Amino acid sequence: MTERIAPPLTGGERETLRAFLDFHRATLEMKCAGVPEEDMHRQASPPSELTLLGLLRHMAEVERTWFRRVINQEDLPFVWSDSGDYQQAFNLEGATAAEALATWQREVAHSREVEKAAESLDVTGYFPRWEADVSLRLVILHLIHEYARHNGHADFLREAIDGTTGA
């Protein structure tokens, strides 16, 4: 499991953004750690159909899209969708936690490489859904937002599964 390190209290902009993103990545991994396969598939917070496995798969897709497809302009397919539908990550038919975790970890590693290789936070890529150029700064902030939102979902799911709570 990834060690969760608190962001610096006095770091520079890029260091702080990177650390907050890594903190949230580690939080999602922590929320999924030790959860049996069956419970990773469990819709544990009715009426929501969210699952920990679906969140993990979704965030792998989000990492791939924003860092590799948008910033790095790599011509890659989506991981779990032929049509670019992000909701396909929540279709768990045949999905396993091990596969999702490995895919997510691979995409996070690629994302880190893309971010570190960028000369500045002002590097841009094109995001087709918005029909606009976006900066690496916006991408990192967007992912911090996305993880924070979904980590809140993961908190409820994990607590409903086995009572585990915590930051």
C-alpha positions as CSV (number, residue, x, y, z in Angstrom):
1,M,0.0,0.0,0.0
2,T,1.1,3.6,-0.7
3,E,2.3,5.5,2.3
4,R,0.1,8.5,2.9
5,I,2.2,11.6,3.6
6,A,0.7,14.9,4.6
7,P,1.3,17.7,2.2
8,P,4.0,20.3,3.1
9,L,2.8,23.3,5.1
10,T,5.2,25.8,3.4
11,G,6.0,24.2,0.0
12,G,6.0,25.8,-3.4
13,E,2.9,25.6,-5.7
14,R,3.9,22.5,-7.7
15,E,5.3,20.6,-4.7
16,T,2.1,21.3,-2.8
17,L,-0.3,20.4,-5.6
18,R,1.7,17.2,-6.3
19,A,1.6,16.3,-2.5
20,F,-2.1,17.0,-2.2
21,L,-2.8,14.8,-5.2
22,D,-0.6,12.0,-3.9
23,F,-2.3,12.3,-0.4
24,H,-5.7,11.8,-2.0
25,R,-4.5,8.9,-4.2
26,A,-3.1,7.2,-1.1
27,T,-6.4,7.8,0.7
28,L,-8.4,6.0,-2.0
29,E,-5.9,3.1,-1.8
30,M,-6.2,3.0,2.0
31,K,-10.0,2.9,1.8
32,C,-9.8,-0.2,-0.5
33,A,-7.0,-2.0,1.4
34,G,-8.0,-5.2,3.0
35,V,-11.5,-5.2,1.6
36,P,-12.5,-8.7,0.4
37,E,-13.3,-9.1,-3.3
38,E,-17.0,-9.6,-2.6
39,D,-17.2,-6.4,-0.6
40,M,-15.3,-4.4,-3.3
41,H,-18.3,-5.2,-5.5
42,R,-20.9,-4.3,-2.8
43,Q,-23.3,-1.4,-3.2
44,A,-22.9,-0.6,0.5
45,S,-24.7,2.7,0.8
46,P,-28.2,2.5,-0.6
47,P,-29.8,3.9,-2.7
48,S,-26.4,4.6,-4.3
49,E,-25.1,2.0,-6.7
50,L,-21.5,3.1,-6.1
51,T,-18.9,0.5,-5.1
52,L,-15.3,0.7,-4.0
53,L,-14.3,-1.3,-7.1
54,G,-16.2,1.1,-9.3
55,L,-14.5,4.1,-7.8
56,L,-11.1,2.5,-8.2
57,R,-11.8,1.7,-11.9
58,H,-13.3,5.2,-12.4
59,M,-10.2,6.9,-11.0
60,A,-7.9,4.8,-13.2
61,E,-9.9,6.1,-16.2
62,V,-9.7,9.7,-14.9
63,E,-5.9,9.5,-14.4
64,R,-5.4,8.0,-17.9
65,T,-7.6,10.6,-19.5
66,W,-6.3,13.8,-17.9
67,F,-2.6,13.1,-17.8
68,R,-2.0,10.8,-20.8
69,R,-4.7,11.6,-23.2
70,V,-5.1,15.4,-22.5
71,I,-1.7,16.7,-21.2
72,N,0.6,14.2,-23.0
73,Q,-1.7,14.0,-26.1
74,E,-1.3,10.2,-26.3
75,D,-3.7,8.5,-28.7
76,L,-5.0,5.9,-26.2
77,P,-8.3,4.1,-25.9
78,F,-10.2,4.3,-22.7
79,V,-9.5,1.5,-20.3
80,W,-13.1,0.1,-19.9
81,S,-15.1,1.8,-22.6
82,D,-15.1,1.7,-26.4
83,S,-17.2,4.9,-26.6
84,G,-15.5,7.1,-24.1
85,D,-18.2,6.7,-21.5
86,Y,-16.7,7.2,-18.0
87,Q,-19.7,5.3,-16.5
88,Q,-18.5,2.1,-18.0
89,A,-15.9,1.9,-15.2
90,F,-18.8,1.2,-12.9
91,N,-19.9,-1.8,-14.9
92,L,-18.3,-4.5,-12.8
93,E,-19.3,-7.6,-14.8
94,G,-16.1,-9.7,-14.9
95,A,-14.1,-7.0,-13.0
96,T,-11.7,-7.9,-10.2
97,A,-10.2,-5.8,-7.5
98,A,-6.7,-7.1,-8.3
99,E,-7.1,-6.0,-11.9
100,A,-8.5,-2.6,-11.0
101,L,-5.8,-1.9,-8.4
102,A,-3.0,-2.9,-10.8
103,T,-4.5,-0.7,-13.6
104,W,-5.0,2.2,-11.3
105,Q,-1.5,1.9,-9.9
106,R,-0.1,1.8,-13.5
107,E,-2.1,4.9,-14.5
108,V,-1.0,6.8,-11.4
109,A,2.6,5.9,-12.2
110,H,2.1,7.2,-15.8
111,S,0.5,10.3,-14.5
112,R,3.4,11.0,-12.2
113,E,5.8,10.6,-15.1
114,V,3.8,13.1,-17.3
115,E,3.6,15.6,-14.5
116,K,7.3,15.4,-13.6
117,A,8.3,15.7,-17.3
118,A,6.3,18.8,-17.8
119,E,8.4,21.9,-17.7
120,S,5.8,23.9,-15.8
121,L,2.3,23.9,-14.5
122,D,1.5,26.1,-17.5
123,V,1.9,23.3,-20.0
124,T,-1.4,22.7,-21.8
125,G,-3.2,19.9,-23.4
126,Y,-6.5,19.8,-25.3
127,F,-9.7,18.4,-23.6
128,P,-12.2,17.5,-26.3
129,R,-15.3,17.4,-24.1
130,W,-14.7,21.0,-23.1
131,E,-13.3,21.9,-26.6
132,A,-10.6,23.8,-24.8
133,D,-7.0,23.8,-23.9
134,V,-6.3,23.2,-20.2
135,S,-3.2,23.7,-18.1
136,L,-1.4,21.0,-16.1
137,R,-2.3,23.2,-13.1
138,L,-6.0,22.8,-13.8
139,V,-5.6,19.1,-14.4
140,I,-3.9,18.6,-11.0
141,L,-6.5,20.7,-9.3
142,H,-9.3,18.9,-11.1
143,L,-7.9,15.5,-10.0
144,I,-7.6,16.7,-6.4
145,H,-11.2,17.7,-6.5
146,E,-12.2,14.4,-8.1
147,Y,-10.4,12.3,-5.6
148,A,-11.6,14.4,-2.6
149,R,-15.2,13.9,-3.8
150,H,-14.9,10.2,-4.4
151,N,-12.9,9.6,-1.2
152,G,-15.9,10.9,0.6
153,H,-18.0,8.3,-1.1
154,A,-15.3,5.7,-0.3
155,D,-15.6,6.7,3.4
156,F,-19.3,5.9,3.5
157,L,-18.8,2.7,1.5
158,R,-16.0,1.4,3.7
159,E,-17.8,2.2,6.9
160,A,-20.9,0.4,5.7
161,I,-18.9,-2.6,4.6
162,D,-16.9,-3.3,7.8
163,G,-17.2,-0.3,10.1
164,T,-13.7,1.1,9.3
165,T,-13.6,4.9,9.7
166,G,-10.8,7.4,9.6
167,A,-9.2,10.1,7.5
